[in-house]
Amino acid sequence: MKKDKDPNLVVDELLQLILEEIDIGIHVVNHEGKTIVYNRKMMEIEMMNEEDVLHKNLLDVFTFQNNQSSTLLEALQKGKIRKNIKQSYFNNRGKEVTTINDTYPIMKDNKIVGAIEMVRDVTELKQSVQDGIMQNRNTRYTFEQLIGESPSFKIIIDDAKRSARTSSSVLLIGETGTGKELFAQSIHNASHRSTKPFISQNCAALPETLIESILFGTKKGAFTGAIDKPGLFEEANGGTLLLDEINSLSPNLQAKLLRVLQDRKVRRIGDMTEKELDVRIIATINEDPIEAIANNHLRKDLYYRLSVVSLFLPPLRERKEDILLLANFFIQKYNRLFGLTVTKLDDHVAQFFLQHNWPGNIRELEHMIEGAMNLVENETTITSFHLPTRFFNEVSSMNNNLTKPLEKLQAKKTNNENQDDHFNLKSTLLDKEKQHILTVLSEQNGNITKAAKILGISRQNLQYRIRKFNITNEK
């Protein structure tokens, strides 16, 4: 590890030794944006030599595309603390680098004198999505990370933990968005197979002819273009294979799958020999299995083979106690990702969340929180104003005794003809705002980024106003 002797940033010999041996990339710039600390791991991650980076300005070495900015320079220039931020950029050889960063400004006497970035390499850990396959040997979810205090959820957690002790097949039953894959990963990570592969395949994502070769593998010469290639069963050997939406497979393919499960052997397409398997199967289904059997979506014999352990994941509407708990978790998640300081939902939004039916379950809740926080700017509370219009109207209908601020907001959104003089003034101001936005956009030839800068608002905030005012000349 090399460093420049900056008077504001003194690194002693012990720290130098630690930085040299630590398995995390460390990159430090001084107040001019020039690199002064660049450790061995950082060189490996960015595929650079120390002389290419040390003492040079960051933007002279690395390229950031699509108007993305360096998180390290944001910390230096704006004092932003960013955690768990994914960033992709290019080194001076044109090689793409993808990292997860924790970035902090370095302060002295209340002044920013530099910035430090701690980096984890994810370039080689990106999920391999080839022919619709997701392989995730480094599953990140465990039972400790599953959020919920409702009795029904706790029962499922306990049952899932017990199932992790064995290698029996597990069938996860639940609506879309209830977290079936999170449970599958948690079971895998709690089992003795946790150090072995975890491979997931969505059975609904691919046609039958393709998914058969993906599951079972191919023998060279079996058909035109066929090569010797292991299937997912072979790749998951010793570990866990998650078959998502098993009910989307054809009856013929379900029969072949049943034979593999019964014999614990697999034969590649076009091959004459079988290979022994030691794979745990976890399958998911998004409909009632009895109805799936009645509708010929699931073979009865395959159901019995898969459902040695059956776990019914409750929909979010049956977990009322967990809704606000999950909402708070997602608020904190997007605070970290977006650099915000939101602390809560206001009372009306919280009441709406508790009464909403959540057809998309936890996934819908997360998307709603993410969408709302895209519209937050220098605010600490998510209000009805941050929700999509259709949900704003739903909030209003649920709360008959709205406070004055919420009544004003409703009046502004609905543009009711019976508004009093105060609301008419608001309507006039909204018209002026729309005209001003149109003028600036026209002057900037529809460039959102330039217009937002002139208007003094964020790009996301401007995009929201464009949608709100039905402005159609966005480029």
C-alpha positions, 0 to 999 in steps of 0.5 A, a space after each residue: 500500500 502506497 500513500 502520499 504524506 498529506 499533513 491532514 491525513 497521517 497514517 501510522 505504520 500499524 494502520 499501514 500494515 492493516 490496510 495492506 492485509 485487509 480483504 476490503 478495498 480502501 481508497 482515500 482522496 485528499 481535499 483536491 480529489 487526488 488519491 493518497 491511499 490505495 491499498 493492495 485489495 483496491 488494486 486487485 478490485 480495480 485491476 490497476 497498478 498503484 502508479 496509475 492511481 496514486 497522486 492523480 485526480 480520480 476523474 483522470 483515471 476512472 470513467 462513470 457512465 450515464 451521468 453517474 457520479 463517483 460516490 467518493 467525490 460526492 463524499 468529498 464535495 457534498 459531505 455525503 455518507 453513503 452505505 451499501 451503494 452499488 457502483 459500476 464504472 470503468 478503469 483507464 483500460 476500459 475494464 468494467 468494475 462493479 463494487 459495493 461501497 461505504 463512503 465517508 467524508 473525512 472531517 477536521 476542524 469542521 472542514 472536509 479534508 478528504 474522503 474514504 471509500 471502503 469497497 467490496 468487489 462484486 464484479 465476479 459475484 454478479 448473479 449469472 443469468 444465462 438462459 434464464 438461470 440464476 445461480 447464487 452460491 453466496 445466498 445472503 438471506 438467513 432466518 435472522 433477517 426475516 422480519 415479522 412478529 405475527 403469530 402465523 409468521 412465527 409458526 412458519 419460521 419455526 417449521 422452516 427452521 426444523 426442516 433445515 435439519 434434514 434433506 427432505 424436499 420442501 414445498 413453499 406455498 404462497 402468493 406472489 411477493 410473500 418471500 418464498 425465495 427468502 425462505 428457501 435461501 434461509 433453509 439452505 443457509 441453516 442446513 449442513 449444505 450451506 457451504 455447497 451451491 444454491 441454484 435457483 431456476 424460475 420454471 415459468 421463465 423458459 419454454 419447455 424445450 429449453 428448460 429440459 436441457 437446462 435442468 438435466 444437461 445435454 450430451 454432445 451430438 444429442 441434437 444440432 448444436 448440442 454440447 457436453 453441458 451439465 444441467 442444474 441438478 448436476 451443478 447443484 450436487 451437494 447443495 440445494 436446487 430451488 425450482 420456482 413456480 413448479 406448477 408452470 412445468 408441463 405434465 411431461 416434464 413434471 414426470 421426468 422431474 419425478 423420476 429424477 427425484 425418486 431415483 436420485 439419478 440424472 441422465 443428460 439429454 442424448 446420454 446413455 449413462 446416469 449420474 448419482 445425485 445428492 441434491 435437496 429440492 425446494 419448490 415453490 407454487 403460487 396457487 393452492 396445490 389442491 386446486 393446481 392438481 384439479 386444474 392439471 397444473 400439478 401432477 398428484 404424484 409429484 406433489 406428494 414427492 415435493 411436499 414432504 414438508 409443506 410451508 404455507 406462507 401467509 399473505 401480507 393482509 393476514 399479517 397486520 402486525 408486520 406491515 408497519 414493521 416491514 415498512 420501517 425496514 424498507 424506509 431504512 433500506 432506502 434511506 441508506 441507498 438514497 442518502 435520505 433521513 426519513 423516519 416514519 409514515 404519517 398517521 394517515 399513510 400508516 392507517 392506509 397501509 393497515 387497511 390496504 389489501 396488498 395484492 402484491 404482498 411484501 413486494 408491493 409494500 417495498 415498491 410503494 416505499 421506494 416510489 414514495 422515497 423517490 419523491 421525498 426531498 428534505 423531508 423526514 415523513 412519508 405523507 399521502 403526497 408521496 403516494 401515487 394518485 390512486 392511493 392518495 384518493 384511497 387514503 382520503 376516503 379512509 380518513 373522514 376526519 382529515 387534518 387541514 393540511 391533508 384537506 388542502 393537499 386533497 383539494 390541490 390534487 383533485 382541483 375541486 371546483 368548490 374550492 374556497 379562495 385559499 385553494 383557488 390561490 393554490 391552483 393559480 400557483 400550480 398553473 404558474 409552476 407548470 408554465 415555468 417548468 414548461 419554459 425551462 424545459 423548452 429552453 433546455 430542449 427537453 433535457 431533464 438534468 439541465 432543467 432540474 439544475 436550473 430549477 434548483 430541484 432534483 432530477 427525480 423531483 422534476 420527473 415527478 412534476 412532469 408526470 403530475 402536470 401531464 407534460 408530454 415533451 420530456 426527452 
